């Protein structure tokens, strides 16, 4: 089979006619297929439904230390929840503050607090002439939305096979005191599914920032989100590595159970040094009296321990692994021979990153939408939505049913082929 580069103009035109006919047939079906966000499917949410039965009106809502979970108190979260997250994040329970349902909200609060009150005694960012953030790309669009909302200047950092370009990170962080942080998804990164190597984690921990208030925003969202039982990425513990390197205060680590139990109904947490936690508690004492301890209790009672989390996540993997395989196998079969795209086969996480030929991503997304398949906007994995090369598309295979996913993938592949042929013909 010839690649598109090897085809003559006449061969490309014949191929295009065939693809246009197939595309038109899809477009006339009036489809509504959504692959735009990394949402759990209804089947994934179903596997947590028996959590609703672990407490009822007869349950004694009391923590192990005797705290009445129905009342105020325990601003940090109940000890049982801190221990569960300590196991998930491989840190000491006392390094954890348990919040409400969303880790994204905790990240927003961390940026907002830094803007208005600074970081551990430093000048509030709102009083500074310039504040900058490093953004590994492609990355998580909601991270970038937070920093953009606060008017923080974002700087792209290319991602390598083992994490961000650390030569660039070290140079910028060490020379510019207006750089106050970096967004990181260190395990099964959003959207590439890359896990940071030991060397990358150690280099992060050993950074020598020009800014005393520089922090690594370590969003360990997919800490337990493996696709395979036998192939599971592991990363070094950033809190431990920062402590070893003499930088214990340099990192905030975030995690949640939103895609473990219920999306929007889980628990979000932050882990950090005691000095960082002291400042966070000071703000929390003003912002709230306590978070939902009953929900914390329900989750702990249901999962019990790390073994319970692992077993539950394998149920998730059994549901979403066939979806990843369907999409990736289709790409291998339908696109690889034509040499018009590239993608990464991850061992976990929620996304597949797909790279078109340069200048084709927006056209692919637009064609797909016109045929009834909604994808994340091209450029979304970049600050300000600007992918200078117009190549990256984030694919979220978890939400659609298998039948819909197969159809959506077939349409997507057709759109990629058409956009690629148009580029060669042009």
Secondary structure, DSSP 8 states (H G I E B T S, - for coil): ---GGGS-HHHHHHHHHHHHHHHHHHHTT---EEESS----HHHHHTTGGGGGS--TTS--B-TT--BTTSS--TT--HHHHHHHHHHHTS-GGGEEE-SS-HHHHHHHHHHHHHHH-STTS--GGGSS--EEEEEES--HHHHHHHHHTT-EEEEEEEETTEE-HHHHHHHHHH-TTEEEEEE--SS-TTT-----HHHHHHHHT---SSTT-EEEEE-TTTT-BS-SS-------HHHHHHHTT-TTSEEEEEE-TTTS-TTSS-EEEE--HHHHHHHHHHHHHH-S---HHHHHHHHHHH-SHHHHHHHHHHHHHHHHHHHHHHHHHHHHHTGGGT-EEE---SBSS-EEEEESTT-HHHHHHHHHHTTEEE--TTTTSGGG--TT--EEEE--SSS-HHHHHHHHHHHHHHHHHHHHHHHH-
